[in-house]
Amino acid sequence: MPAESGGRNLLIVEDDAAVRRLLEKSLAAPGRSVSSAADGAEAREELARGKPGVVILDLGLPDADGVELLSEILAGNPHAMVIVLTGRADQPSVVEAMRRGALEYIVKPFDPDSLSEVVDRAFRKSGLSATAAAGMPAAAGPVPEGLFIGKTPAILEVFKMIGMLAASEVPVLVTGESGTGKELVARSLHRYGPNPGGPFVVVDCASLPATLLEAELFGHEKGAFTGADAARPGRFEQADGGTIFLDEAGNIPMEFQPKLLRAIQERTVQRLGSTKTVGWNARVISASNTKLWDLAKAGKYREDLLFRLAGAEISLPSLHERRPDIPLLVAHFLERAGRQGERLSVSPEAAEKLASYNWPGNVRELRHALERAAALSRGSVIDAEHLPEKVRAGTTPDAGSASAQGEPLRRSPSWAHPRERIVEGLPASCDEVMTMDALRVRYARHVLELCGGNKSETARRLGIDRSTLYELLAEE
C-alpha cells in the first residue's frame, strides 16, 4: 500500500515476510494507513512518497545498515517516532539506536499486544509536538564493543537510558547494589557522549575524609598543608573537557557538601591555600549504593546538592533480578579467563551451583568466582569443586526473583558443558496437561532461548522454515 502524507501513517520496515504480515495484521486500525518495505531501498521509496508518523524498523536489513537508516528517517522527518524491532540485544546496538533518536527498542520475539500499545503511544507522541523526536547526532565512527553483557529486559532498559542520556550534559546519578556495574554505566555515558576523547576522572568518595576529599577534588598550592611539597590541580581541573565520576557519592561528608554544591553550581574551584578561583567544564556523574533521597529526607544529605547531582537517574538491577543473563556472563568471563586461547566451559553441576546462588556481590562476585575457578581447574571444564565454598553450598533465590523473565530455574541449566540431560517439567497430573499446540509453542520458545535468540539457527534445529517459526512464536 503506498504511503500517504499525514501523522496517522505507519511504515513497517522488515525483511522477514512472515513477521511483516503479522505486523500489518496486528497493527491495522481504523483511520490508520499501513505501508511496508522489505529492505532499505523499498523503505526509501515509501519515505519519498510521504512522511509517516510512526516507523517500525528492523536493524538487520539485507541492503542497509538499520542504524544509518534510522538517522536518515529522522533527518528527513524529525517528527516521526521510530520503534526499533530487531533480534539484536547487545549494548552497542541499543545505545546507538537510542542515541540517534529511536523512541523504543524492542527485541524479538515480541508480544503483538504490547507492541500495539507502544505504537498507539508513539502516534500520540507524534501528534503532540512538532518538535519531538529530532534525531540525535550521529557517532563519529563505529560503536565500540559494549561494556555490559546481558539481554534481559532489566538490562535493556539500562542500555536505553544510556543511549538517551549520553549525548547531553545533564548530570546523572547511577544507583544500584555494589558490584552491579555503576562505573561501567558512567564510562558508557562518557564514551558515547559528546566528548569521548576527554579525560574520565574517577574519585572514590568513600575512601577519603572531608579534609582530604577537598584537597583531592579542588587541588592545593605548595605549602597549603603538611606534606604539600608542590602545587597540584584537583580532580575537577583534571576532568576539564571530559567527565568526573564521583563514586559512592553517598559517603561525601555533610560538612563538605556545601563547598561541593558551590563548585558544581559555579563551575569554579578554589585550591587549598589559594585565594584565586579556577574554572572547569566537565560532565558530573555520580554513583551510590545507598538511597540518597531517603538520606536527604532524614536530613543526612543536602537535598540541594542531590538535585544538582541527580539531573537524571539510572537504576541498575541486581544480578538475581536478571538471572537469565548469568549464562551470558559466565561465557564472557570464561572466554577472558581462558589460558592461551583455551575454551573453558562449566559442568552441569557447576552450572547448577552458579544458577542457584544468590550472588549478593552481583556481577563482580560472579567474575571473581569464575576467575578463581579458571585458575584452579586443570582441564577445560570447570567443575563444582573449583567454585568458592559459599557458591558450592548455595542459597535459595528469593521468591519472585528466580528469573527476570518468569522462568523457573533448571536443575541442569542449558548452558552447562554438553552432557546427556533429561526432559523436565512434564505434567504431574491430568489437570496440568497442555495441548500439543501449546507444547509446540513452548518448545519453540525454549529452543530459541538455547540458540541465544538466533531464529535462523532455531528454525534449522527444529527442522522448519523461519516463517513457520514466527507463526509459532506469535501464537502465545
Secondary structure, 3 states (H helix, E strand, C coil): CCCCCCCCEEEEECCCHHHHHHHHHHCCCCCCEEEEECCHHHHHHHHHHCCCCEEEECCECCCCEHHHHHHHHHHHCCCCEEEEEECCCCHHHHHHHHHCCCCEEEECCCCHHHHHHHHHHHHHHHHHCCCCCCCCCCCCCCCCCCCCCCCCHHHHHHHHHHHHHCCCCCCEEEECCCCCCHHHHHHHHHHCCCCCCCCEEEEECCCCCHHHHHHHHHEECCCCCCCCCCCEECHHHHCCCCEEEEECHHHCCCCCHHHHHHHHHHCEECCECCCCCEECCCEEEEEECCCHHHHHHCCCCCHHHHHHHCCEEEECCCHHHHHHHHHHHHHHHHHHHCHHHCCCEECHHHHHHHHHCCCCCHHHHHHHHHHHHHHHCCCCEECHHHCCHHHHHCCCCCCCCCCCCCCCCCCCCCCCCCCCCCCCCCCCCHHHCCCHHHHHHHHHHHHHHHCCCCHHHHHHHHCCCHHHHHHHHHHC
